[in-house]
């Protein structure tokens, strides 16, 4: 036949093998490259010692004709296994046993198999270059047992599972890394496999019951089935129904049935003789066996046999058949027992891989027992040994888990954690046993069973005692090792004085314990432990002696009790050792005295009373109510007292109170502790609460009359709004909460009141805070009288909310739950919205009122500050405009913020501003009049140089350049007028009317600083007013001019007219000199005529008038007006001189002529006189001259 060659397949070692196979499975020449001789020699070397056979026996029976083909196929194909079986042959009993050896690829189990060796490849293809020992696994499967369960259990539990655990341990597979690789699950599967094999090994075999059927019955049943009808006695030949031998055979079969069935129904076992799993499996297997028997009894053949006996009137064999077998009773009993046995969680315990799983399994097991034992009639006398059997399994599993950790080699933290967890598991067992005991007693009473003592003897008692002792022992050792370590100051003491190395000595002592199994509680194990512990104690005793010496030195050099306590606290871990504890007992008296002083200080602290202590004020800061605070304070003192007592116990050891001094100290502390009992305080508080009516009811608000002024804002007799909520109710809620935290038993009624207060508390606090805010806001409004109308709307809204709340009551809040905190507002009913939403809306309304009021007060103060500055700011348009703009901006901001009655408020503000501005106008008019009426003398304020600028004088400068206020007075720039002559015409430049116009304009400029200011408007943001197009009636303050006092505004104009008249009168004098050019000399001379008196009067007037221009001055000042006559002064003077000369010369001529005439007259009179005689005069009495 042609062979089919396969391609080269490369094995794991890098070697290539060409493997082929023919169509019928025979190896090809290429596949025969494997060295069969090498494999044959390997087997001849391996098998004789494994199978207890000689090489000759192996060669004779193993190397048959198919050996080469099987080996080549095994070497070339992957996944194949070879089995070498040692089979015992059947020989006579007297002869020696003989065995044959076979090589096969398929296993078949038989009781004649003595042993089986499995050859398992580690690589897909065997390589002749490498040693076969490195390529093959050898597994020896024992045989010859009735069942292979024991051998498989030993293989898994003692080989496969430990090897896997060792590998994981070497890889560092801790709890953190295990879940990532699935290692815990694998361990659990190993444990479950081991447990399953153990169960199979421990099962009690229930005998198989096969009922014997007579051949004639079998043929009749087969005939009926072939005909498709139900079998009956009609299918049996009639002659057989009356055949006595046939009937006797049937009756004997029935008797055999009864005996074989009774062997099963009466089967039982001793619970205490095996494990718990055997008990469980026994009842489960028994139920299956009984179900099989019952199925056979209901079969057609058995029914036909009984019918034949009944037909033959042999009723004694059929009537009591079912009763004699007891199948129904046994089935019913086993079914009820299996209510407990089914789903029994024992496997959770047996397959547990750590301590947590063991603890969980205990809860599961006893939870199942306690629950099912009430339902199942399983006897308590069997349940007790069942629990003891569970205790054995629990002990074994606990030992298995703890042993796997190698406790003596683990660090102390791990050791203490494991044993602490173990003790916790033991406590869990004790708690569960107590619960089981109660259930068992209850079930016993309910079933009316005979009394038996309910007591379980735990199989783990010795292990529990050993682990507890080990934990204490390891703790003492670790404390000793720690104190002798290099960091605690005792390790190097021995070396310094030439002694031993205590640290090394302690380590060597511990090495003695590490080498033994500390969990072995058997007699031999206990002896080994005692021996090792004695050796350990001998080594440690030398270390303790050195430690005692060192401690006595330190305690001897201690200066006071505090230093001694410091030494004790540092080395307190060593005082658990009896030898060291005995060495420091002499310091007992000193320590008792120190503790007495501390207790005395506690007495003094307690006598100061809680309300006078710092703790009282601190508790108020932390919102602790008074009763709870006092109890906490007393318990703190009690805790300090316990600390002092514990300190003495820690230092001096247990039983210190048995000494005389210790008894006295104990008595004092006990009496003081009675004084610290907080129960009377709690009872007094409870009595006070029960005496009061602390219910939460009534309306939300109440109106109270103030008996005395509150801060001056609410006079006595006024009514105020208050929340109808007793503050003691809040204290009750807080007291109850803290007392419950302090583990006091608060009565249900008080607790309910506290719960009611707790429900109402957030709403009550919110309402009280809101009302307090409302009162404070009203006080602010009262203290700032100018803002009432602006916040009137918000105040009305608050009053409306109060009106709404006056009809609400607390009852809803007491009976409501906190659903509104977790549900949307839409999920609440209307009643909840009405009450709960009211509190929120009321708080929001008052908050808005408060915010608006505070913001308005700030704006109001700012506006008033600007208004006040109007009365003192510089009198200039810029200063006034800036302030008015700031006031307007603030008013606009108020408008934007929506304050009401702003128009009326702005109107009042405008009136106030008018009063201030009117006063400023009156003042500035007075200043202007004062400066206008000021004379030039002594006034050095005026700048004369500027006045000489004729160009500026002509144009009339603006007020802000020439007019100014100096030291509260108005400084008016003077106006310069010039008397000029042109074309022999004298005139005033500018005319006097210009002065009047300028002064009136200056006055208007000063008045316009205020009158041109724009009024404050409240509706600049009102779009409706802007769209109307109607101008505001008075956009400025011009109307102030109509509000002056009588005479205030007339005075400046009167002064102007008076000043104008003065200037006119003075200028008129200069204008008179125009006549010097206008008059003709002859006209003047003719007017004067020859009257010398007229001439003399004229000359006198000319001389007098000359003083007007004939001086050194060039100008004449009238205060705010200057007349400059420098230009015409010389010309007028020259013209005047000319006229004066002409008149004087003409006067001289006139005078000379008159003198001549007079002289002539005199001469004539003289002559006449001289011509008359004296005699002619006598008698002429009537003649006169």
ROLUM-668309 format. One record per residue (C-alpha): residue in three letters; x, y, z. Coordinates in steps of 0.25 Angstrom, whole numbers, plus 2048, in hexadecimal, padded with zeros to 3 digits. Layout:
ALAXYZ ...
END
This chain:
UNK800800800 UNK80580E7FD UNK808816809 UNK80582580A UNK81082D80F UNK80D839818 UNK816846818 UNK821848822 UNK81B84B830 UNK82485383A UNK82484F848 UNK826858854 UNK835855854 UNK83885A846 UNK83A84C840 UNK832848834 UNK82C83B832 UNK825835825 UNK81982E829 UNK810826820 UNK80581C820 UNK7FF812816 UNK7F0812814 UNK7ED80781E UNK7F580D829 UNK803806827 UNK80F80E828 UNK81781281C UNK82681081A UNK82881F81D UNK82081D82A UNK82981282F UNK83581B831 UNK83181B840 UNK83A811847 UNK83180684D UNK83D800854 UNK83F80C85C UNK83180C860 UNK8317FD863 UNK83E7FE86C UNK83780A873 UNK82B802876 UNK8347F687B UNK83B7FF884 UNK82E807889 UNK8237FC88B UNK82A7F1893 UNK82B7F98A0 UNK81E80089E UNK8167F489B UNK81E7EA8A4 UNK8217E1898 UNK82D7DC892 UNK8337E0884 UNK8307D287E UNK8217D3882 UNK8207E087C UNK8277DC86F UNK81E7CF86E UNK8117D686F UNK8137E586C UNK81B7E485F UNK8117DE856 UNK80F7DF847 UNK8077EC848 UNK8117F3851 UNK8197FA846 UNK80D7FF83F UNK80780584C UNK81480B850 UNK817812843 UNK809817843 UNK80B81C851 UNK81882384E UNK81382A841 UNK80482E844 UNK80183984E UNK7F7837859 UNK7F982885B UNK7FC820868 UNK80181386A UNK7FD80A876 UNK8057FE87B UNK7FB7F5883 UNK7FE7EA88D UNK7F37E088D UNK7F17D4896 UNK7ED7C788F UNK7E47BD895 UNK7EB7B189B UNK7E87A78A5 UNK7E77AB8B3 UNK7F37A38B7 UNK7FD7A88AC UNK8057B58AD UNK7FE7C18A6 UNK8037C4897 UNK8027D1890 UNK8027D6882 UNK8077E387D UNK8007EB871 UNK8027F886A UNK7F67FF865 UNK7F180D862 UNK7E380B868 UNK7E0808877 UNK7D67FD87B UNK7D47FC88A UNK7D37EE890 UNK7D47E889E UNK7E07E0899 UNK7E87EC895 UNK7F37EC8A0 UNK7FA7F989B UNK7FA80388F UNK80680C88B UNK802817882 UNK80D81D878 UNK80982B875 UNK81183386B UNK81584186E UNK818845860 UNK80F841853 UNK81A83984D UNK825831854 UNK833834850 UNK83E829851 UNK849833853 UNK843838860 UNK84282F86C UNK83582886D UNK83482B87C UNK83383A879 UNK82883886E UNK81F82F876 UNK816830883 UNK81582388A UNK808821892 UNK80681489B UNK7F781189C UNK7F58078A7 UNK7EA7FC8A5 UNK7E57F08AC UNK7DB7F88B5 UNK7CC7F68B5 UNK7CB8058B1 UNK7D680E8AC UNK7D181A8B4 UNK7DC8198BF UNK7E78188B5 UNK7E28248AD UNK7E082C8BA UNK7EE8298BE UNK7F382D8B1 UNK7EC83B8B1 UNK7ED83E8BF UNK7FB83A8C1 UNK80283C8B4 UNK7FB8458AA UNK7F584F8B3 UNK8018518BC UNK80A8538B0 UNK80185D8AA UNK8018658B7 UNK8108648B8 UNK81186A8AA UNK8078758AD UNK80F8788BA UNK81C8798B3 UNK8168828A9 UNK81188B8B4 UNK80288A8B1 UNK7FC8918BC UNK7EE8968BE UNK7F18A28B5 UNK7F689B8A9 UNK7EE88E8AA UNK7E18948A4 UNK7E7899898 UNK7EC88B894 UNK7E0883899 UNK7E987C8A4 UNK7DE87C8AF UNK7D48768A6 UNK7DE86B8A2 UNK7E18688B1 UNK7D28678B4 UNK7D185D8A8 UNK7DC8558AE UNK7D58558BC UNK7C88518B6 UNK7CE8468AE UNK7D58418BA UNK7C88428C2 UNK7C083B8B8 UNK7CA82F8B8 UNK7CA82F8C7 UNK7BA82E8C7 UNK7BB8238BD UNK7C581C8C6 UNK7BC81E8D2 UNK7AF81A8CD UNK7A780F8D4 UNK7A38058C9 UNK7958038C9 UNK7927F48C4 UNK78C7F38B7 UNK77E7EC8B7 UNK77A7E48AB UNK76D7DD8AC UNK76D7CE8A7 UNK7627CC89C UNK75D7BE899 UNK7607BA88A UNK7517B8887 UNK74E7C688C UNK7587CC884 UNK7537C5877 UNK7457C987A UNK7497D887C UNK7517D786F UNK7457D1868 UNK73C7DC86D UNK7457E7869 UNK7477E185B UNK7387E185A UNK7377F085F UNK72E7ED86A UNK7307EE879 UNK7357E187F UNK72C7D9888 UNK72A7CB88D UNK7227C8880 UNK72F7C7879 UNK7347BB882 UNK72F7AD87E UNK7237A9887 UNK72A79C88B UNK7357A4892 UNK72C7AD89A UNK7287A18A2 UNK73579A8A2 UNK73A7998B0 UNK7497988AD UNK7477A58A4 UNK7407AC8AF UNK74A7A78BA UNK7557AC8B1 UNK74E7BA8B0 UNK74C7BA8BF UNK75A7B78C2 UNK75F7C28B8 UNK7567CC8C0 UNK75C7C88CD UNK76A7CA8C7 UNK7657D88C2 UNK7607DC8D0 UNK76E7D88D6 UNK7767DF8CC UNK76D7EC8CD UNK76E7EB8DC UNK77D7EB8DB UNK77C7F98D5 UNK7707FF8DC UNK7767FB8EA UNK7848008E6 UNK78A80A8EF UNK79880F8F3 UNK79E815900 UNK7A08248FD UNK7AC825907 UNK7B381A8FF UNK7B78228F3 UNK7B78308ED UNK7AC83A8EA UNK7AC8378DB UNK7AA8288DE UNK79E82B8E5 UNK7998358DB UNK79C82B8CF UNK79681F8D7 UNK7888258D7 UNK78982B8C9 UNK78D81D8C4 UNK7838168CC UNK77881F8C6 UNK77D81B8B8 UNK77D80C8BC UNK76F80D8C2 UNK76A8148B5 UNK7708088AD UNK7697FE8B6 UNK75C8058B5 UNK75D8068A6 UNK75F7F68A5 UNK7537F48AE UNK74B7FC8A5 UNK7507F4899 UNK7467EB891 UNK74E7DE895 UNK74D7E08A4 UNK73E7E48A2 UNK73B7D789A UNK7427CF8A5 UNK7397D58B0 UNK72D7D38A7 UNK7307C48A5 UNK7317C28B4 UNK7257C98B7 UNK71E7C18AC UNK7227B58B3 UNK71D7BA8C0 UNK72B7BB8C7 UNK7277C88CE UNK7317C68D9 UNK73C7C98CF UNK7367D58C8 UNK72E7DC8D3 UNK73A7E08DC UNK7447E18D0 UNK7457F08D0 UNK7447F18DF UNK74F7E78E1 UNK7597EE8D7 UNK7577FB8DE UNK75A8038D1 UNK75080E8D2 UNK7538118E1 UNK7628118DD UNK7608198D1 UNK7588248D9 UNK7628248E4 UNK76E8258DB UNK7678308D3 UNK7658388DF UNK7738368E4 UNK77883A8D7 UNK7718488D8 UNK77D84A8E1 UNK7878438D9 UNK7848488CB UNK78C8548C7 UNK7948538D4 UNK7A085D8D2 UNK7AA8548D8 UNK7B38558CB UNK7B48648CE UNK7BC8608DA UNK7C48558D5 UNK7C885C8C8 UNK7CC8698CF UNK7DA86E8CC UNK7DB87A8D6 UNK7D687E8E3 UNK7CB8888DE UNK7C587C8D6 UNK7C58738E2 UNK7BD87E8EA UNK7B38808DF UNK7B18718DE UNK7AE8708ED UNK7A387B8EB UNK79D8738E0 UNK79E8668E7 UNK79786A8F4 UNK78E8738EC UNK7898668E4 UNK78985D8F1 UNK7818678F9 UNK77786A8EE UNK77585C8E9 UNK7758558F7 UNK76885D8FA UNK7628568EE UNK7688488EE UNK76583E8F8 UNK77483A8F9 UNK777836907 UNK77E83F910 UNK786833915 UNK78C831907 UNK78D840905 UNK797842911 UNK7A183890C UNK79F83D8FE UNK7A384B903 UNK7AF84590A UNK7B383E8FD UNK7B284C8F6 UNK7BB851901 UNK7C58468FD UNK7C584A8EF UNK7C68598F3 UNK7D28558FB UNK7D984E8F0 UNK7D68598E6 UNK7DB8638EF UNK7E885B8F2 UNK7EA85A8E3 UNK7E88698E0 UNK7F186D8EC UNK7FC8638E9 UNK7FD8688DB UNK8018758E0 UNK80D8708E8 UNK8098798F4 UNK8178798FB UNK81E87E8EF UNK8148898EC UNK8168978F0 UNK80F89B8FD UNK8058A48F7 UNK8008988EE UNK80188F8F9 UNK7F9897902 UNK7EF89A8F7 UNK7ED88B8F4 UNK7EC887903 UNK7E3893906 UNK7DA88F8FA UNK7DA8818FF UNK7D688590D UNK7CB88D906 UNK7C78808FF UNK7C687990C UNK7BE884912 UNK7B5882906 UNK7B4873909 UNK7B0876917 UNK7A5880913 UNK7A0877909 UNK7A086B913 UNK79887391D UNK78E876912 UNK78D86790E UNK78B86391D UNK77F86D91E UNK779867911 UNK77C859916 UNK77585B923 UNK76986291D UNK768856913 UNK76984C91E UNK75E853926 UNK75585491A UNK757845916 UNK755841925 UNK761838923 UNK76883292F UNK77183C936 UNK78083B932 UNK78B845936 UNK78D84E92A UNK79C84F92A UNK7A784E91F UNK7B584A922 UNK7BD852918 UNK7C884A911 UNK7D0857910 UNK7D185A91E UNK7E085791F UNK7E385E913 UNK7DB86A918 UNK7E386A925 UNK7F086891E UNK7EE874914 UNK7EA87D91F UNK7F6879927 UNK7FF87A91B UNK7FA888918 UNK7FD88D926 UNK80B886926 UNK80F88C919 UNK80A89A91E UNK81389992A UNK81E894921 UNK81D89F917 UNK81C8A9923 UNK8298A3928 UNK8308A391B UNK82B8B2918 UNK8308B7926 UNK83E8B0924 UNK83F8B5916 UNK8498C0912 UNK83E8CB912 UNK8398CA920 UNK8468CC928 UNK8478BE92E UNK84D8B6923 UNK85B8BB925 UNK85B8BC934 UNK8608AE936 UNK86C8B092D UNK8708BD934 UNK8728B6941 UNK8788AA93B UNK86B8A193B UNK864899930 UNK85D89F923 UNK84F89F928 UNK8498A191A UNK851895914 UNK84D88D921 UNK83E88F91E UNK84088C910 UNK84787F913 UNK83C87B91D UNK83187D913 UNK838874909 UNK835869913 UNK82686B911 UNK82786D902 UNK82C85F900 UNK81F858905 UNK811857901 UNK80A86190B UNK7FC85D907 UNK7FE84E90A UNK7F584C916 UNK7F783D917 UNK7FD837923 UNK80B83691C UNK809843916 UNK806849924 UNK81284392A UNK81B84891E UNK815856921 UNK817856930 UNK82685192E UNK82885C924 UNK82286792C UNK82A863938 UNK837864930 UNK83287292B UNK82F877939 UNK83D87293E UNK84387B933 UNK83A887936 UNK83C886945 UNK84A88B943 UNK84589793B UNK83A89A945 UNK84589B950 UNK84D8A6949 UNK8408AD946 UNK83C8AD954 UNK8498B3958 UNK8498BE94E UNK83A8C1952 UNK83D8C2961 UNK8498CC95E UNK8408D5956 UNK8348D4960 UNK83E8D796B UNK8438E3964 UNK8358E9961 UNK8338F6968 UNK8248F6969 UNK8188ED966 UNK8168F3958 UNK8248EE954 UNK8218E195A UNK8148E0952 UNK81C8E4946 UNK8258D9948 UNK8198D094A UNK8128D593E UNK81F8D2936 UNK8228C493B UNK8138C193E UNK8138B6934 UNK81D8AE93D UNK8158AE949 UNK80C8A3944 UNK81789A947 UNK816895956 UNK824896959 UNK8268A4955 UNK8198A895B UNK81D8A3968 UNK82A8AB968 UNK8228B9967 UNK8188B6972 UNK8208BE97C UNK81C8CB975 UNK80D8C9978 UNK80C8D3983 UNK8128DE97C UNK8098DC970 UNK7FC8DB979 UNK8008E897F UNK8028EE971 UNK7F48E996D UNK7EE8EE979 UNK7F38FC976 UNK7ED8FB968 UNK7E08F696D UNK7E0902977 UNK7E190B96B UNK7D6904964 UNK7CE907971 UNK7D1916971 UNK7CD916962 UNK7C0910965 UNK7BD919971 UNK7BE925968 UNK7B1921961 UNK7AF920952 UNK7A892E950 UNK7B5934956 UNK7BF92C94E UNK7C592F940 UNK7BE92293B UNK7B192993C UNK7B5935933 UNK7BC92C929 UNK7AF923929 UNK7A7930925 UNK7B093391A UNK7AE924915 UNK79F925916 UNK79E91B922 UNK79291C92A UNK79491E939 UNK78F91093E UNK797908934 UNK7A3912936 UNK7A390F945 UNK7A2900943 UNK7AE900939 UNK7B6908943 UNK7B38FF94E UNK7B68F3945 UNK7C38F9941 UNK7C78FA950 UNK7C38EC952 UNK7CB8E8946 UNK7D78EF94C UNK7D58E8959 UNK7D48DB951 UNK7E18DF94A UNK7E88E1958 UNK7E38D495D UNK7E78CC950 UNK7F58D3951 UNK7F78CD95F UNK7F28BF95A UNK7FB8C094E UNK8078C3956 UNK8048BA963 UNK7FD8AF95C UNK7EF8A995E UNK7EA8A796D UNK7F08B4972 UNK7E38B8979 UNK7E58AC982 UNK7F08B398A UNK7ED8BC996 UNK7F08C998E UNK7EA8C4982 UNK7DD8C1989 UNK7DD8CF98E UNK7E08D5981 UNK7D58CC97A UNK7CB8D1985 UNK7CE8DF982 UNK7CD8DE973 UNK7C08D6975 UNK7B98E097D UNK7BE8EB974 UNK7B98E3968 UNK7AB8E396F UNK7AB8F2970 UNK7AE8F2961 UNK7A28EA95E UNK79A8F1953 UNK78D8EA955 UNK7878F395F UNK78A8FF956 UNK7838F894B UNK7778F4954 UNK776902958 UNK77690794A UNK76C8FC946 UNK763900952 UNK76390F94D UNK76090B93F UNK754903943 UNK74F90E94C UNK74F918941 UNK746919935 UNK75191892A UNK74791691E UNK74991D911 UNK73B92390E UNK73493090B UNK73693A901 UNK74393E8FB UNK74394C8FF UNK73F95490C UNK73E96290F UNK74596691C UNK745973925 UNK752978928 UNK75497A937 UNK760982937 UNK76898992B UNK770980923 UNK77D987920 UNK77599491F UNK76E990912 UNK76198A918 UNK75C992923 UNK75498C92E UNK74698992B UNK74898791C UNK74497A915 UNK74F97290D UNK74E966904 UNK75495990A UNK75494A906 UNK74B94190E UNK756937911 UNK75C93491F UNK76B93491F UNK76B929929 UNK76592091E UNK772922916 UNK77A91F923 UNK772913925 UNK77590E917 UNK784910919 UNK78490A926 UNK77D8FE921 UNK7868FC916 UNK7938FD91F UNK78D8F492A UNK78A8E991F UNK7988EB91B UNK79C8E9929 UNK7948DC92A UNK7898E1933 UNK77C8DB932 UNK7738E692E UNK7648E3930 UNK75C8E1924 UNK7538ED927 UNK75F8F6929 UNK7658F191C UNK7598F3914 UNK758902919 UNK767903915 UNK7648FD908 UNK758907906 UNK76291290A UNK76C90D900 UNK76290E8F5 UNK75E91C8F9 UNK76C9208FC UNK7719258EF UNK76492C8EC UNK7639338F9 UNK7729378F9 UNK76F93D8EB UNK7639448EF UNK76A94A8FC UNK77694E8F4 UNK76D9548EA UNK76495C8F4 UNK7719618FB UNK7769658EE UNK76996C8EB UNK76A9748F9 UNK7789788F6 UNK77497D8E8 UNK7699858EE UNK77298B8F8 UNK77B98F8ED UNK7709958E5 UNK76C99D8F2 UNK77A9A28F4 UNK77A9A78E6 UNK76D9AF8E4 UNK7709B38D6 UNK76E9A58D0 UNK7619A18D5 UNK7599A48C8 UNK76499D8BF UNK7639908C6 UNK7549918C8 UNK7509868BE UNK75A97C8C4 UNK75597F8D2 UNK74797D8CD UNK74B9708C7 UNK75196B8D4 UNK74496F8DB UNK73C9688D2 UNK74495B8D4 UNK74395D8E3 UNK73395E8E1 UNK7349518D9 UNK73C94A8E4 UNK73394F8F0 UNK7299448EB UNK7339398EA UNK73592F8F6 UNK7419268FA UNK7389198F9 UNK73C9178EB UNK74B9178ED UNK74990E8F9 UNK7429038F1 UNK74A9058E4 UNK7568FE8E0 UNK7629038D8 UNK75D8FF8CB UNK75F90D8C6 UNK76E90B8C7 UNK76E8FF8BD UNK7629028B4 UNK76190D8AA UNK7579188AD UNK74D9128A3 UNK74D9058AB UNK74790C8B7 UNK73990E8BA UNK73291C8BC UNK73391B8CB UNK7429198CB UNK7449248C1 UNK73B92D8CA UNK74392B8D7 UNK7519278D2 UNK7529318C7 UNK74D93C8D0 UNK75993B8D9 UNK76293C8CC UNK75A9478C6 UNK75994F8D3 UNK76894E8D5 UNK76A9528C7 UNK76195E8C8 UNK7689638D5 UNK7769618CF UNK7729698C3 UNK76D9748CC UNK77A9738D4 UNK7839748C8 UNK77B97F8C2 UNK77B9878CF UNK78A9858D1 UNK78D9898C2 UNK7839958C3 UNK78A99A8D0 UNK79799A8CA UNK7929A18BE UNK78A9AB8C7 UNK7969AE8CF UNK79E9B18C3 UNK7939BA8BD UNK7929C18CA UNK7A19C38CB UNK7A19C98BD UNK7959D28C1 UNK79D9D78CD UNK7A99DA8C4 UNK7A09E38BC UNK7A09ED8C8 UNK7AF9ED8C9 UNK7B59EA8BB UNK7BC9F58B4 UNK7B29FF8AD UNK7B59FA89F UNK7AD9F4894 UNK7B69E8893 UNK7B59E58A2 UNK7A69E68A2 UNK7A59DE895 UNK7AD9D389A UNK7A69D18A7 UNK7989D28A0 UNK79D9C8896 UNK7A19BE8A1 UNK7939C08A8 UNK78C9BE89A UNK7949B1898 UNK7919AC8A6 UNK7829AF8A3 UNK7839A8895 UNK78999C89D UNK77D99C8A6 UNK77499D89A UNK77A991894 UNK7799898A1 UNK76A98B8A1 UNK7689938AD UNK75A9988AE UNK7559A68B1 UNK7629AB8AB UNK75B9B78A5 UNK7569BC8B2 UNK7639BA8B9 UNK76B9C18AE UNK7619CC8AF UNK7649CE8BE UNK7739CC8BB UNK7729D78B1 UNK76B9E08BB UNK7779DE8C4 UNK7819E18BA UNK7799EE8B6 UNK77A9F28C5 UNK7899F08C4 UNK78B9F78B7 UNK782A038BB UNK78BA058C7 UNK797A048BE UNK791A0E8B5 UNK78DA188C0 UNK79BA178C5 UNK7A1A198B8 UNK798A258B6 UNK79DA2B8C3 UNK7ABA298C0 UNK7A9A2F8B2 UNK7A3A3B8B8 UNK7ADA3C8C3 UNK7B8A3C8B8 UNK7B1A458AF UNK7AFA4F8B9 UNK7BDA4F8BE UNK7C6A5B8BC UNK7D3A5B8B6 UNK7DBA608C3 UNK7E2A558CA UNK7DEA4B8C0 UNK7EAA448BA UNK7E2A398B4 UNK7E1A3F8A7 UNK7EBA3D89C UNK7EEA4B897 UNK7F7A4688C UNK7ECA3E885 UNK7E3A4A886 UNK7EDA5287D UNK7EBA48872 UNK7E2A5086A UNK7DFA45860 UNK7D9A3C86B UNK7D2A48871 UNK7CAA4A864 UNK7C6A3C862 UNK7C1A39870 UNK7C8A2C875 UNK7C0A2087A UNK7BDA1E888 UNK7C5A1288A UNK7D2A19886 UNK7D0A2688E UNK7C6A23898 UNK7CAA1A8A4 UNK7C7A178B2 UNK7D2A1A8BC UNK7D1A168CA UNK7C2A158CA UNK7C0A228C2 UNK7BDA258B3 UNK7C8A2C8AC UNK7C2A348A0 UNK7CBA38895 UNK7CAA48894 UNK7C6A4E887 UNK7CFA59881 UNK7C8A6587A UNK7D1A6F872 UNK7CEA7E870 UNK7D2A81862 UNK7D2A8D859 UNK7D1A8C84B UNK7CFA97841 UNK7CEAA184C UNK7C3A98852 UNK7C4A92860 UNK7BDA84862 UNK7BDA7886B UNK7C2A6B865 UNK7BBA61867 UNK7AEA6886B UNK7A9A67879 UNK79EA5E874 UNK7A8A54871 UNK7ACA53880 UNK79DA51883 UNK79CA46879 UNK7A9A3F87E UNK7A5A4088D UNK798A3A88A UNK79EA2F881 UNK7A8A2C88C UNK79DA2B896 UNK795A2288D UNK7A2A1988B UNK7A3A1789A UNK794A1489B UNK795A0B88F UNK79FA02896 UNK7939FD89E UNK787A00895 UNK78D9F9889 UNK78E9EC891 UNK7859E188C UNK77B9DC896 UNK77C9CD89B UNK7729C5893 UNK76C9B7897 UNK7679B388A UNK7739B3881 UNK7719A487E UNK7629A587C UNK7609A386D UNK7529A886E UNK7569B6872 UNK7609B7867 UNK7569B385C UNK74C9BD860 UNK7569C885C UNK7519D2867 UNK75C9D986D UNK75E9DA87C UNK7589E6882 UNK7649EB88A UNK7719E4884 UNK7799EE88C UNK7799F5899 UNK776A03893 UNK769A0389B UNK772A068A7 UNK773A158A3 UNK764A168A7 UNK766A118B5 UNK770A1B8BA UNK76CA238C7 UNK767A318C4 UNK773A3B8C0 UNK77DA308BE UNK77DA308AF UNK779A3F8AE UNK786A438B6 UNK790A408AB UNK788A478A1 UNK787A538AA UNK796A538AC UNK798A5289D UNK78FA5E89B UNK796A668A6 UNK7A4A638A1 UNK7A0A67893 UNK79AA74898 UNK7A7A7789F UNK7AFA74893 UNK7A6A7D88B UNK7A7A89894 UNK7B6A88894 UNK7B7A86885 UNK7ADA92883 UNK7B8A9B889 UNK7C2A9787E UNK7B7A98874 UNK7B5AA7879 UNK7C3AA9873 UNK7BEAA8865 UNK7B9AB6867 UNK7C8ABA867 UNK7C7AB7858 UNK7B9ABA855 UNK7B8AC985B UNK7BDAD5854 UNK7C5ADF85D UNK7BDAEB859 UNK7B0AE485C UNK7B5AE186A UNK7BAAEF86B UNK7ADAF5867 UNK7A6AEC871 UNK7AFAF187C UNK7ADAFF878 UNK7B4B09881 UNK7B0B0388E UNK7BDB01895 UNK7B6AF889F UNK7B2AEE894 UNK7C0AEE88F UNK7C5AEC89D UNK7BBAE089F UNK7BFADA892 UNK7CEADA895 UNK7CBAD48A3 UNK7C3AC989C UNK7CEAC7892 UNK7D8AC689D UNK7D0ABC8A4 UNK7CCAB4898 UNK7DBAB2895 UNK7DDAA88A0 UNK7D5A9E897 UNK7E0A9C88D UNK7EBAA5892 UNK7F2A9A89B UNK7FCA8F89A UNK7F1A83899 UNK7EDA7E88C UNK7E0A76890 UNK7D5A7689A UNK7D0A698A1 UNK7C2A668A5 UNK7C5A588AA UNK7C0A4F89E UNK7C2A5A894 UNK7CEA63891 UNK7CDA70889 UNK7DAA72881 UNK7DCA8187D UNK7EBA8087A UNK7E9A8386B UNK7E0A9086C UNK7E7A95879 UNK7F2A9D872 UNK7EAAA2867 UNK7DFAA7870 UNK7EAAAD879 UNK7F0AB486E UNK7E2AB9869 UNK7DEABD877 UNK7EBAC4878 UNK7E8ACC86B UNK7DAACF870 UNK7DFAD387D UNK7EAADC877 UNK7E0AE386E UNK7D6AE5879 UNK7E0AEA882 UNK7E6AF4879 UNK7D9AF9875 UNK7D5AF9883 UNK7E2B01886 UNK7DEB0B87B UNK7D0B0C881 UNK7D6B0E88F UNK7E0B1988A UNK7D5B20884 UNK7CCB1F890 UNK7D8B24899 UNK7DAB2F890 UNK7CCB33890 UNK7CBB3289F UNK7D8B3A8A0 UNK7D2B45898 UNK7C5B448A0 UNK7CDB458AD UNK7D5B508A8 UNK7C8B578A4 UNK7C2B558B1 UNK7CEB5A8B8 UNK7CEB668B0 UNK7BFB688B3 UNK7C1B668C1 UNK7CDB6E8C2 UNK7C5B798BB UNK7BAB7A8C5 UNK7BCB828D3 UNK7BBB7C8E0 UNK7B1B878E4 UNK7A7B828DA UNK7A6B758E1 UNK7A2B7B8EE UNK793B7B8F1 UNK790B718E6 UNK78DB668EF UNK785B5F8E5 UNK790B5E8DA UNK796B518D9 UNK7A1B4B8D0 
END
